[in-house]
Amino acid sequence: MQAEAVPAEHEETDCFDDDFVSKECCDTAAYGPSGLLLCFQNSLLSFELCCPAPKLRHRPPFPTAMHVYANPWAIKSLGCESTFDWLHITLQQSLLHGPAYHPRTGHEMADYLPANDTTQSSRYQEDDMNNRLERDKRLRQKIHSRWHLGFRNLLKGAALYYSHGHWSIEILTAISEVTNNFGHALTTCLPGALMVGFLKAESFFDRDLAMARRMTGEMQYLHAKAKRQALLGSSNKGWHSVLALAEERVAMLMEERHAPAYPALVDLVVPLCSPAEIKALAAGLGVIGQLLEATTDPNDGWDPGSWRARSAREHTRLRGPWRHARFRLHVYTICGDVYSTSSRGAGVEVLRPSEAGSAARLSNLLFQGQTQDTRLLFGASKINGLPGIHLGAVDEEVPTGDVVAYLQHLGEAAADGTLANVSLLVHPDFIEHIRPWMLDAVIAPLANGAWPHGQVDFLYLGWRHEGPVQEDGRVASHLRYHCEVIPGHGGKLGTCDRGYNPRLLENMWRIIFGRELQPEAGDDLGGYDFSQLLVSRQAVLQRPANYWRYLVRALSARSSFELLPGTRFVSRKVDLSPTMPWNKGLSVWLEHMWHLLFDRHFFPDSMGMNASRLGSGRDLRSFTHVSNRRLPLGLRAGPDNVMARHYWLTAEEQCAVLEDEQGCRLLRLQRGTVQRGR
């Protein structure tokens, strides 16, 4: 039923999301005792984000009639057969409007430029209004004709998850819509709302154990109450078995998931080259401090009177609030000495790893002004107030940027027995490459003891990968995106895009895996950009320490590259990357190869030993986080607005509907009509 018009003086209560359906104004009472709790208990969110003020909500881009309804299903409610009829509009806004970013650099852009073969993909500008409205219409029609998401899809998706571990962008979207309308979902489809509550509780076991236990208790109470009062109904039999599996899963996690008995060691490993990068790293440490501002539960979510809660409080008293992890910062200078302005603004400081006092000066530059929580997390004592830093140097014949710094740290730590439980290998400006939600999904559980040690050996932390996502949930091929593959015995690389050297990749493949690259026989690469990585101790120790030391020498040795066509090495400025002071050609290939080194499910070289002369015969492209069934649920999050198009639309659909350079290039790649080398 349509709501009455709201007086002008109370305009702030006129909540809306799009141009034809409105959600009821957000207030805690309207959503019940467990409604918005599902949203704003999430450490990433707040009440303001779960329920933004009307003036902060997205208004339609053109004049249109506005109607206000009591709830999203007020027009047509079919119980658990109800659909999310507004989704083709909200998804269109997410894919096209919202925060729009350049699809390669991540810089915010006004809009995407229509396709033009003579236009480089880096040149984007806003269309005129007519073209934009037509594109909006095409996108809405495509979404509406292809997807009819509703509670029934949620049931099917949950059943597939519990039976086969299958997870998708569709079920993530359905969960988001139910969570945002939880109070109304309880009255429209009670089993669907309960299912979402259990799935959210399961995901929190990988993020915050205290919150997960509280939410599990609440959902078990609601489920039991619904069964006692026969509210689930005989017509919802399909939900009963899936809800039973959901409750069984969280009950099992309640028993099995505990914070580690001893603090986990977490190494933050950062290559450093310039004073600007010191400032960037300090800013990143500040962001980590902001993520730690939420007070940890001293009871770890247990009943305050239980022996487990008493044990947790005693642990807190002895070790402090960040009792579950010890973070260590390792910085490696990769461009020789680093010169930086003194923290007091007087003169210039030289940071030499071999010089006594350099590490302390760097610690002062990085941690002065950081929160006490940040400094304590990284091991600061309450006496001097600043954490200790390991400051090392990387000496290379051919500079490799981040590559050798990462491998040297892992090789030395593996040989010395000092390898951390988890190593975070990141750039100084990691906050530019890792989305805040991903950073929080890693840092917070490592600090609060919820991190699923033993379940995650390797994880790409960067936000971008090649698209569109393949039918089996893998990222698109980075190799075939940039290079032509010539058919034949095993295949051979032909011409590549500018900046991508095919002979260099073939040489790297021989060095790393001990055999020839054969792309037609299964050899491929596709991961996430930016080389921001999480690696477990187990992943590193799957290969001997000498292997990592060998890669350090081989990938930075002049002799490994000087025989490649067109190289001379007349100076330290590397001929393979003439515009860069390091071998960028090596690093851009390796960005999408790290999972081949650390994830045993993708090893193309039989653990580096007994290498075959033949191709792997397997698809070596990484899975997206959403589709990776080996990841726990809390890490199987969906993409942001930059990458969403690659999850919802094929290359052909992107070109036909969006008509932009990025989408049409993907289509030309599939058809083999892209001109290489430009």
C-alpha positions as CSV (number, residue, x, y, z in Angstrom):
1,M,0.0,0.0,0.0
2,Q,1.3,3.4,-0.9
3,A,2.3,5.6,2.1
4,E,0.8,9.0,2.7
5,A,2.8,12.0,1.7
6,V,5.2,13.2,4.4
7,P,5.0,16.8,5.5
8,A,7.9,19.0,4.3
9,E,9.1,19.7,7.9
10,H,9.6,15.9,8.3
11,E,11.2,15.4,5.0
12,E,14.1,13.6,6.6
13,T,11.8,10.6,7.3
14,D,11.1,10.1,3.6
15,C,13.6,7.4,2.9
16,F,14.2,6.0,-0.5
17,D,16.8,4.1,-2.6
18,D,15.7,4.3,-6.2
19,D,13.0,5.6,-8.5
20,F,10.1,3.2,-7.7
21,V,10.5,1.5,-4.4
22,S,11.3,2.8,-1.0
23,K,12.4,1.1,2.2
24,E,10.9,2.0,5.5
25,C,12.8,4.6,7.4
26,C,15.6,2.9,9.3
27,D,15.0,2.9,13.1
28,T,16.0,0.2,15.5
29,A,12.4,-0.4,16.7
30,A,11.1,-1.0,13.2
31,Y,13.6,-3.7,12.7
32,G,13.2,-5.6,16.0
33,P,15.8,-6.7,18.5
34,S,17.9,-8.7,16.0
35,G,17.2,-6.7,12.8
36,L,19.8,-4.0,12.1
37,L,22.1,-5.8,14.6
38,L,23.1,-8.0,11.7
39,C,24.4,-5.0,9.9
40,F,25.9,-2.6,12.4
41,Q,27.6,-5.3,14.5
42,N,29.8,-5.8,11.5
43,S,33.1,-4.1,12.3
44,L,33.2,-2.7,8.8
45,L,29.8,-1.0,9.2
46,S,28.0,1.5,11.4
47,F,24.4,2.4,11.9
48,E,24.9,5.4,9.5
49,L,26.2,3.0,6.8
50,C,23.5,0.5,7.3
51,C,20.9,3.1,7.4
52,P,22.1,6.3,5.7
53,A,20.2,9.6,6.1
54,P,17.8,10.3,3.2
55,K,20.0,13.2,2.0
56,L,22.9,10.9,1.6
57,R,21.1,8.3,-0.4
58,H,21.5,8.2,-4.2
59,R,18.8,10.1,-6.0
60,P,17.7,9.2,-9.6
61,P,19.9,10.9,-12.2
62,F,16.8,12.3,-14.0
63,P,13.4,13.7,-12.9
64,T,10.9,10.9,-12.2
65,A,7.9,10.3,-10.0
66,M,8.7,9.2,-6.5
67,H,6.6,6.8,-4.5
68,V,7.1,5.7,-1.0
69,Y,6.1,2.2,0.1
70,A,6.0,0.7,3.6
71,N,8.6,-2.0,2.7
72,P,10.3,-3.5,-0.4
73,W,7.6,-6.2,-0.8
74,A,4.6,-3.9,-0.2
75,I,3.7,-3.9,-3.9
76,K,3.7,-7.6,-4.3
77,S,4.4,-10.1,-1.5
78,L,4.4,-13.8,-2.3
79,G,6.1,-15.0,0.9
80,C,9.2,-17.1,0.2
81,E,8.4,-16.9,-3.5
82,S,9.0,-13.1,-3.4
83,T,11.7,-11.6,-5.5
84,F,13.8,-8.5,-5.2
85,D,12.0,-6.6,-7.9
86,W,14.1,-3.4,-7.4
87,L,17.4,-5.2,-8.0
88,H,17.7,-4.3,-11.7
89,I,17.8,-0.7,-10.7
90,T,20.1,-0.9,-7.8
91,L,22.5,-3.2,-9.7
92,Q,22.5,-0.8,-12.6
93,Q,23.5,2.0,-10.3
94,S,26.2,-0.1,-8.8
95,L,27.6,-1.2,-12.2
96,L,27.4,2.2,-13.8
97,H,27.1,4.9,-11.3
98,G,28.1,4.8,-7.7
99,P,31.8,5.3,-7.2
100,A,33.1,4.9,-10.8
101,Y,36.8,4.2,-11.1
102,H,39.3,3.8,-14.0
103,P,39.2,0.0,-14.5
104,R,43.0,-0.3,-14.5
105,T,44.4,2.4,-12.3
106,G,41.6,2.7,-9.7
107,H,41.4,6.4,-10.0
108,E,37.9,7.9,-9.6
109,M,36.4,8.9,-13.0
110,A,33.1,10.6,-13.9
111,D,32.0,7.9,-16.4
112,Y,33.2,5.5,-19.1
113,L,33.8,6.6,-22.6
114,P,31.9,4.8,-25.4
115,A,34.0,2.4,-27.4
116,N,36.3,3.7,-30.0
117,D,39.1,1.6,-31.5
118,T,41.3,4.6,-31.9
119,T,40.9,5.6,-28.3
120,Q,43.2,4.3,-25.6
121,S,41.5,2.8,-22.6
122,S,43.1,5.3,-20.2
123,R,41.1,8.2,-21.8
124,Y,37.6,8.4,-20.2
125,Q,35.1,11.2,-20.1
126,E,31.4,11.7,-19.5
127,D,28.9,11.0,-22.2
128,D,26.1,13.4,-23.1
129,M,22.9,12.8,-21.2
130,N,21.0,11.0,-24.1
131,N,23.7,8.4,-24.5
132,R,23.9,7.9,-20.8
133,L,20.2,7.4,-20.4
134,E,20.1,4.9,-23.3
135,R,22.9,3.0,-21.7
136,D,21.1,3.0,-18.3
137,K,18.1,1.6,-20.0
138,R,20.0,-1.2,-21.8
139,L,21.8,-2.2,-18.6
140,R,18.5,-2.4,-16.6
141,Q,16.9,-4.5,-19.3
142,K,19.8,-6.9,-19.4
143,I,19.9,-7.4,-15.7
144,H,16.1,-7.7,-15.5
145,S,16.0,-10.3,-18.3
146,R,18.9,-12.4,-17.0
147,W,18.4,-12.5,-13.3
148,H,15.2,-12.8,-11.2
149,L,16.8,-12.9,-7.7
150,G,14.6,-13.7,-4.7
151,F,14.2,-15.9,-1.7
152,R,14.0,-19.0,-3.9
153,N,17.5,-18.2,-5.3
154,L,18.7,-17.8,-1.8
155,L,17.5,-21.3,-0.9
156,K,19.1,-22.8,-4.0
157,G,22.4,-20.9,-3.4
158,A,22.5,-22.0,0.3
159,A,21.8,-25.6,-0.6
160,L,24.7,-25.6,-3.1
161,Y,27.0,-24.0,-0.6
162,Y,26.4,-26.6,2.1
163,S,26.5,-29.5,-0.4
164,H,29.4,-28.5,-2.7
165,G,30.9,-25.3,-1.3
166,H,29.6,-23.3,-4.3
167,W,29.4,-19.5,-3.7
168,S,28.5,-16.8,-6.2
169,I,27.9,-13.1,-6.7
170,E,24.1,-13.8,-6.9
171,I,23.9,-15.3,-3.4
172,L,26.1,-12.5,-2.0
173,T,23.7,-10.0,-3.6
174,A,20.6,-11.8,-2.2
175,I,22.2,-11.8,1.3
176,S,23.0,-8.1,1.1
177,E,19.4,-7.3,0.1
178,V,17.9,-9.4,3.0
179,T,20.3,-8.0,5.5
180,N,19.5,-4.4,4.5
181,N,15.8,-5.3,4.9
182,F,16.1,-7.8,7.7
183,G,13.0,-6.7,9.7
184,H,10.8,-6.8,6.6
185,A,12.4,-10.1,5.5
186,L,11.4,-11.7,8.8
187,T,7.7,-11.0,8.1
188,T,7.9,-11.8,4.3
189,C,10.0,-15.0,4.4
190,L,11.1,-16.0,7.9
191,P,13.2,-19.0,6.7
192,G,15.1,-16.8,4.3
193,A,15.9,-14.2,7.0
194,L,17.0,-17.0,9.4
195,M,19.2,-18.5,6.6
196,V,20.9,-15.1,6.1
197,G,21.5,-14.8,9.8
198,F,23.2,-18.2,10.0
199,L,25.4,-17.4,7.0
200,K,26.4,-14.1,8.5
201,A,27.2,-15.7,11.8
202,E,29.4,-18.3,10.0
203,S,31.3,-15.6,8.2
204,F,32.0,-13.8,11.5
205,F,33.8,-16.9,12.8
206,D,36.6,-15.8,10.4
207,R,36.4,-12.1,11.4
208,D,35.5,-11.8,15.1
209,L,34.9,-14.8,17.4
210,A,33.1,-12.8,20.0
211,M,30.6,-11.4,17.6
212,A,30.2,-14.8,15.9
213,R,29.3,-16.5,19.2
214,R,26.8,-13.8,20.1
215,M,25.1,-13.8,16.7
216,T,25.0,-17.6,16.7
217,G,23.2,-17.6,20.0
218,E,20.7,-15.1,18.7
219,M,20.0,-17.0,15.5
220,Q,19.7,-20.3,17.4
221,Y,17.2,-18.7,19.7
222,L,15.1,-17.2,16.8
223,H,15.2,-20.5,15.0
224,A,14.1,-22.5,18.0
225,K,11.3,-20.0,18.7
226,A,10.1,-20.1,15.1
227,K,9.9,-24.0,15.3
228,R,8.1,-23.9,18.7
229,Q,5.5,-21.5,17.4
230,A,5.2,-23.4,14.0
231,L,6.1,-20.2,12.1
232,L,8.1,-21.9,9.4
233,G,5.0,-23.5,7.9
234,S,4.6,-26.7,6.1
235,S,4.8,-24.9,2.7
236,N,8.4,-24.1,3.4
237,K,9.6,-27.7,3.7
238,G,12.5,-27.0,1.3
239,W,14.0,-24.6,3.8
240,H,13.9,-27.0,6.8
241,S,16.8,-29.2,5.8
242,V,19.0,-26.3,4.7
243,L,18.3,-24.4,7.9
244,A,19.2,-27.6,9.8
245,L,22.5,-27.7,7.9
246,A,23.1,-24.0,8.6
247,E,22.5,-24.4,12.3
248,E,24.7,-27.5,12.4
249,R,27.5,-25.7,10.7
250,V,27.6,-22.7,13.2
251,A,27.2,-25.1,16.2
252,M,30.2,-27.0,15.0
253,L,32.2,-23.8,14.6
254,M,31.2,-22.8,18.1
255,E,32.9,-25.9,19.4
256,E,35.9,-26.0,17.1
257,R,37.0,-22.4,16.6
258,H,39.0,-20.9,19.4
259,A,41.6,-18.2,19.6
260,P,45.2,-19.5,19.5
261,A,46.7,-20.6,22.8
262,Y,49.9,-18.7,22.0
263,P,50.2,-15.4,20.0
264,A,50.6,-15.9,16.3
265,L,53.6,-14.2,14.7
266,V,52.6,-11.9,11.8
267,D,55.3,-10.3,9.7
268,L,54.6,-7.1,7.6
269,V,57.3,-7.2,4.9
270,V,57.8,-4.0,2.9
271,P,60.3,-3.0,0.2
272,L,61.4,0.7,0.5
273,C,63.0,3.0,-2.0
274,S,62.3,6.7,-1.4
275,P,61.3,9.2,1.3
276,A,57.8,9.5,-0.2
277,E,57.4,5.7,0.4
278,I,58.2,6.3,4.1
279,K,55.3,8.7,4.3
280,A,53.0,6.3,2.4
281,L,53.9,3.4,4.8
282,A,53.3,5.7,7.8
283,A,49.9,6.5,6.4
284,G,49.2,2.8,5.9
285,L,50.1,2.0,9.5
286,G,47.7,4.8,10.5
287,V,44.9,3.0,8.7
288,I,45.8,-0.2,10.5
289,G,45.5,1.7,13.7
290,Q,42.0,2.9,12.8
291,L,41.0,-0.7,12.2
292,L,42.0,-1.6,15.7
293,E,40.0,1.2,17.4
294,A,37.1,-1.2,18.1
295,T,37.6,-2.5,21.6
296,T,38.1,-6.3,21.7
297,D,35.8,-8.3,23.9
298,P,37.8,-9.4,26.9
299,N,35.5,-12.5,27.3
300,D,36.0,-13.5,23.6
301,G,32.2,-13.8,23.3
302,W,31.8,-16.4,26.1
303,D,29.3,-16.0,28.9
304,P,31.0,-13.7,31.4
305,G,30.5,-16.3,34.2
306,S,32.0,-19.2,32.3
307,W,35.5,-20.6,32.8
308,R,36.4,-19.8,29.2
309,A,35.5,-16.1,29.8
310,R,37.6,-16.1,33.0
311,S,40.5,-17.6,31.1
312,A,40.2,-15.0,28.4
313,R,40.2,-12.1,30.9
314,E,43.3,-13.5,32.6
315,H,45.0,-13.8,29.2
316,T,44.1,-10.1,28.5
317,R,45.5,-9.1,31.9
318,L,48.8,-10.8,31.2
319,R,49.3,-10.0,27.5
320,G,47.2,-6.9,26.8
321,P,44.4,-6.3,24.4
322,W,46.3,-7.6,21.3
323,R,47.1,-10.8,23.1
324,H,46.4,-13.1,20.1
325,A,49.2,-11.9,17.7
326,R,52.6,-10.3,17.6
327,F,53.2,-8.1,14.6
328,R,56.8,-7.5,13.3
329,L,57.7,-4.9,10.7
330,H,60.5,-5.8,8.2
331,V,61.7,-3.1,5.9
332,Y,64.1,-3.8,3.0
333,T,65.8,-1.0,1.1
334,I,65.9,-1.9,-2.6
335,C,67.5,1.3,-4.0
336,G,70.5,1.7,-1.8
337,D,70.5,4.2,1.0
338,V,67.3,6.1,1.7
339,Y,67.4,9.7,2.5
340,S,64.6,11.2,4.5
341,T,63.8,14.5,6.2
342,S,64.3,14.4,9.9
343,S,61.2,13.8,12.0
344,R,61.9,17.2,13.6
345,G,62.2,18.9,10.3
346,A,65.9,19.7,10.8
347,G,68.2,18.4,8.0
348,V,68.3,15.1,6.2
349,E,68.5,11.6,7.7
350,V,70.3,8.8,6.0
351,L,68.8,5.3,6.6
352,R,71.6,2.7,6.0
353,P,70.7,-0.8,7.1
354,S,74.3,-1.5,8.0
355,E,74.5,1.6,10.2
356,A,73.6,1.4,13.9
357,G,70.6,3.6,14.8
358,S,69.0,3.6,11.3
359,A,66.3,1.2,12.3
360,A,65.4,3.3,15.4
361,R,65.3,6.5,13.3
362,L,63.0,4.7,10.8
363,S,60.7,3.5,13.6
364,N,60.5,7.1,14.9
365,L,59.5,8.3,11.4
366,L,56.9,5.6,11.0
367,F,55.3,5.4,14.4
368,Q,55.6,8.9,15.9
369,G,52.0,10.1,16.0
370,Q,50.5,6.6,15.6
371,T,47.9,5.4,18.2
372,Q,49.1,3.5,21.2
373,D,47.2,0.5,20.0
374,T,49.2,0.5,16.7
375,R,52.5,0.7,18.5
376,L,51.6,-2.0,21.0
377,L,50.4,-4.3,18.1
378,F,53.9,-4.0,16.5
379,G,55.6,-4.8,19.8
380,A,56.3,-1.5,21.4
381,S,57.1,-1.6,25.1
382,K,55.4,0.7,27.5
383,I,58.8,2.1,28.4
384,N,60.2,3.6,25.1
385,G,56.8,3.6,23.3
386,L,58.2,2.8,19.8
387,P,58.3,-0.7,18.2
388,G,61.5,-2.3,17.0
389,I,62.0,-2.6,13.2
390,H,64.1,-5.1,11.2
391,L,65.8,-3.0,8.6
392,G,67.6,-4.9,5.9
393,A,69.1,-4.3,2.4
394,V,68.6,-6.1,-0.9
395,D,71.7,-6.2,-3.2
396,E,70.8,-7.2,-6.8
397,E,72.7,-7.1,-10.1
398,V,69.4,-6.4,-11.9
399,P,67.0,-4.5,-9.6
400,T,63.6,-6.3,-9.5
401,G,61.5,-4.0,-7.4
402,D,59.5,-5.9,-4.8
403,V,60.3,-9.4,-6.1
404,V,63.7,-10.2,-4.5
405,A,62.8,-8.3,-1.3
406,Y,59.8,-10.7,-0.8
407,L,61.8,-13.8,-1.7
408,Q,64.9,-12.9,0.3
409,H,62.8,-12.4,3.4
410,L,61.0,-15.7,3.1
411,G,64.2,-17.6,2.2
412,E,66.3,-16.2,5.1
413,A,63.4,-16.7,7.6
414,A,62.8,-20.2,6.5
415,A,66.5,-21.1,6.8
416,D,66.8,-19.4,10.2
417,G,63.7,-20.8,11.7
418,T,62.2,-17.3,12.2
419,L,59.4,-17.6,9.7
420,A,56.1,-16.0,11.0
421,N,52.8,-17.9,11.0
422,V,51.6,-15.4,8.5
423,S,53.6,-13.0,6.3
424,L,52.0,-10.0,4.7
425,L,54.1,-9.0,1.7
426,V,53.0,-5.5,0.7
427,H,54.2,-2.2,-0.9
428,P,54.7,1.0,1.2
429,D,51.5,2.4,-0.4
430,F,49.5,-0.7,0.2
431,I,46.4,1.3,1.1
432,E,46.3,2.2,-2.6
433,H,46.2,-1.4,-3.7
434,I,44.2,-3.2,-0.9
435,R,40.6,-2.2,-0.4
436,P,39.7,-1.2,3.2
437,W,37.3,-4.1,3.6
438,M,40.0,-6.6,2.6
439,L,42.6,-5.0,4.9
440,D,40.1,-5.2,7.8
441,A,39.2,-8.8,6.9
442,V,42.9,-9.7,7.4
443,I,44.3,-7.4,10.1
444,A,41.3,-7.5,12.5
445,P,41.1,-11.3,12.8
446,L,44.8,-11.7,13.0
447,A,44.8,-9.3,15.9
448,N,41.7,-10.6,17.7
449,G,42.5,-14.3,17.3
450,A,39.8,-15.2,14.8
451,W,42.1,-15.8,11.8
452,P,41.5,-19.3,10.4
453,H,45.1,-20.6,10.7
454,G,45.5,-23.8,8.8
455,Q,42.8,-23.0,6.3
456,V,44.4,-20.1,4.4
457,D,47.9,-20.7,3.0
458,F,47.9,-18.0,0.3
459,L,45.7,-15.0,-0.5
460,Y,46.0,-12.2,-3.1
461,L,45.1,-8.9,-1.3
462,G,45.0,-6.6,-4.3
463,W,41.6,-5.6,-5.7
464,R,42.0,-6.1,-9.5
465,H,42.2,-9.1,-11.8
466,E,41.5,-9.7,-15.5
467,G,37.9,-10.2,-16.4
468,P,35.3,-11.2,-17.1
469,V,35.1,-14.0,-14.5
470,Q,35.1,-17.4,-16.2
471,E,32.2,-19.9,-15.9
472,D,34.2,-22.0,-13.4
473,G,34.9,-19.0,-11.2
474,R,38.5,-18.3,-12.3
475,V,39.9,-14.9,-13.3
476,A,40.5,-14.3,-17.0
477,S,44.0,-15.1,-18.4
478,H,46.5,-12.3,-17.9
479,L,48.8,-14.0,-20.4
480,R,46.2,-14.1,-23.2
481,Y,44.9,-10.6,-22.3
482,H,48.4,-9.2,-23.2
483,C,49.9,-11.7,-25.6
484,E,49.0,-13.6,-28.8
485,V,49.4,-17.4,-28.5
486,I,50.6,-19.2,-31.6
487,P,49.0,-22.7,-32.0
488,G,51.3,-25.6,-32.4
489,H,53.0,-28.3,-30.2
490,G,52.4,-26.9,-26.8
491,G,51.9,-23.4,-28.2
492,K,54.2,-20.4,-28.3
493,L,53.9,-16.7,-27.4
494,G,53.7,-14.3,-30.3
495,T,53.5,-10.5,-30.1
496,C,52.5,-9.0,-26.8
497,D,51.3,-5.6,-25.7
498,R,53.8,-2.8,-25.0
499,G,55.6,-3.4,-21.7
500,Y,55.0,-7.2,-21.8
501,N,58.1,-9.1,-23.1
502,P,57.2,-12.7,-24.3
503,R,60.8,-13.9,-24.3
504,L,61.2,-12.6,-20.7
505,L,58.2,-14.6,-19.6
506,E,59.5,-17.7,-21.3
507,N,62.9,-17.2,-19.6
508,M,61.3,-16.7,-16.2
509,W,59.3,-19.8,-16.6
510,R,62.4,-21.9,-17.2
511,I,64.2,-20.3,-14.2
512,I,61.2,-20.8,-11.8
513,F,59.7,-24.1,-12.9
514,G,62.6,-25.8,-14.7
515,R,60.8,-26.4,-18.1
516,E,59.5,-24.6,-21.1
517,L,56.3,-22.6,-21.1
518,Q,53.6,-24.3,-23.2
519,P,50.4,-22.2,-23.1
520,E,48.5,-24.6,-25.4
521,A,49.2,-27.5,-23.0
522,G,47.7,-25.7,-20.0
523,D,50.4,-23.3,-18.9
524,D,48.8,-20.0,-18.1
525,L,48.9,-17.3,-15.5
526,G,46.1,-15.2,-14.0
527,G,46.0,-13.8,-10.5
528,Y,45.4,-10.4,-8.9
529,D,47.4,-7.2,-9.7
530,F,49.8,-5.3,-7.5
531,S,51.7,-8.1,-5.7
532,Q,50.1,-7.6,-2.3
533,L,50.2,-11.0,-0.7
534,L,49.4,-13.1,2.4
535,V,51.5,-16.2,2.8
536,S,51.4,-18.7,5.6
537,R,54.4,-20.5,7.1
538,Q,53.1,-23.8,5.7
539,A,53.0,-22.4,2.2
540,V,56.6,-21.2,2.3
541,L,57.9,-24.5,3.8
542,Q,56.3,-26.6,1.1
543,R,59.5,-25.7,-0.8
544,P,63.0,-25.9,0.6
545,A,64.7,-22.7,1.8
546,N,67.3,-23.2,-0.9
547,Y,64.7,-22.9,-3.6
548,W,63.8,-19.4,-2.4
549,R,67.5,-18.5,-2.2
550,Y,68.0,-19.8,-5.7
551,L,65.2,-17.6,-7.0
552,V,66.7,-14.6,-5.3
553,R,70.0,-15.2,-7.2
554,A,68.5,-16.3,-10.5
555,L,65.8,-13.6,-10.9
556,S,68.2,-10.8,-10.2
557,A,71.3,-12.1,-12.0
558,R,72.5,-10.3,-15.1
559,S,73.4,-13.6,-16.7
560,S,69.8,-14.7,-16.5
561,F,68.7,-12.0,-18.9
562,E,71.6,-10.6,-20.9
563,L,71.1,-13.1,-23.8
564,L,67.5,-12.2,-24.4
565,P,66.9,-10.4,-27.7
566,G,67.5,-6.6,-27.6
567,T,69.2,-6.4,-24.2
568,R,72.7,-5.0,-23.5
569,F,72.9,-4.0,-19.8
570,V,75.2,-1.1,-20.3
571,S,74.2,0.3,-16.9
572,R,72.1,-0.3,-13.8
573,K,69.2,1.2,-15.7
574,V,67.7,-2.0,-17.0
575,D,67.2,-2.3,-20.7
576,L,64.2,-4.6,-20.4
577,S,62.3,-1.7,-18.7
578,P,64.0,1.4,-20.2
579,T,61.7,3.9,-18.4
580,M,62.1,2.3,-15.0
581,P,65.1,1.9,-12.7
582,W,64.2,-1.8,-12.1
583,N,63.2,-4.8,-14.2
584,K,59.5,-3.9,-14.3
585,G,59.0,-6.4,-17.1
586,L,59.7,-9.2,-14.6
587,S,57.5,-7.8,-11.9
588,V,54.4,-7.3,-14.1
589,W,54.5,-11.0,-15.1
590,L,55.2,-12.2,-11.6
591,E,52.2,-10.3,-10.2
592,H,50.0,-13.0,-11.7
593,M,52.3,-15.9,-10.9
594,W,52.6,-15.8,-7.1
595,H,49.9,-18.5,-6.6
596,L,52.0,-20.8,-8.7
597,L,54.7,-20.6,-6.1
598,F,52.7,-20.7,-2.9
599,D,49.4,-22.5,-3.5
600,R,50.1,-26.2,-3.9
601,H,46.9,-26.7,-5.9
602,F,48.4,-24.8,-8.7
603,F,52.1,-26.0,-8.7
604,P,53.1,-26.5,-12.3
605,D,56.5,-27.9,-11.5
606,S,55.8,-30.9,-9.1
607,M,57.1,-28.9,-6.1
608,G,60.1,-27.7,-8.1
609,M,61.4,-31.2,-8.4
610,N,61.1,-33.9,-11.1
611,A,60.0,-31.2,-13.6
612,S,58.2,-32.5,-16.7
613,R,59.0,-31.4,-20.2
614,L,55.3,-31.2,-20.9
615,G,52.8,-28.6,-19.9
616,S,50.9,-28.9,-16.7
617,G,47.7,-30.0,-18.4
618,R,45.7,-28.1,-15.8
619,D,44.2,-24.6,-15.7
620,L,46.7,-22.5,-13.8
621,R,44.6,-19.4,-13.5
622,S,43.6,-18.5,-9.9
623,F,40.0,-18.6,-8.7
624,T,38.4,-15.3,-7.6
625,H,37.9,-14.9,-3.8
626,V,34.2,-15.5,-4.3
627,S,34.6,-18.8,-6.1
628,N,37.6,-20.2,-4.2
629,R,36.0,-23.1,-2.2
630,R,39.1,-23.6,-0.1
631,L,38.7,-20.2,1.5
632,P,36.5,-19.9,4.6
633,L,33.2,-18.0,4.1
634,G,34.4,-14.8,5.8
635,L,37.0,-14.2,3.0
636,R,34.7,-15.1,0.1
637,A,33.5,-11.5,-0.3
638,G,32.4,-10.0,-3.6
639,P,34.0,-7.3,-5.7
640,D,33.7,-3.5,-5.5
641,N,32.1,-1.3,-8.1
642,V,35.3,-1.3,-10.2
643,M,35.2,-5.1,-10.8
644,A,31.5,-5.8,-10.5
645,R,30.9,-5.7,-14.2
646,H,33.2,-8.6,-14.7
647,Y,31.1,-10.7,-12.3
648,W,27.7,-9.8,-13.8
649,L,28.3,-9.4,-17.5
650,T,30.2,-11.4,-20.2
651,A,32.5,-9.6,-22.6
652,E,29.9,-9.6,-25.3
653,E,27.3,-8.1,-22.9
654,Q,29.8,-5.5,-21.7
655,C,30.5,-4.3,-25.2
656,A,26.8,-4.4,-26.3
657,V,25.3,-2.8,-23.2
658,L,28.0,-0.5,-21.9
659,E,29.6,0.3,-25.2
660,D,32.9,1.3,-23.6
661,E,36.5,0.6,-24.6
662,Q,37.2,-1.8,-21.8
663,G,34.3,-4.1,-22.6
664,C,34.8,-4.1,-26.3
665,R,38.5,-4.8,-26.0
666,L,37.5,-7.9,-24.1
667,L,35.2,-9.0,-26.9
668,R,37.9,-8.3,-29.5
669,L,40.3,-10.5,-27.5
670,Q,37.8,-13.4,-27.5
671,R,37.5,-13.0,-31.3
672,G,41.2,-12.7,-31.8
673,T,41.0,-9.3,-33.5
674,V,43.1,-7.2,-31.1
675,Q,46.2,-5.5,-32.5
676,R,49.2,-6.3,-30.3
677,G,52.3,-4.3,-29.5
678,R,50.5,-0.9,-29.2
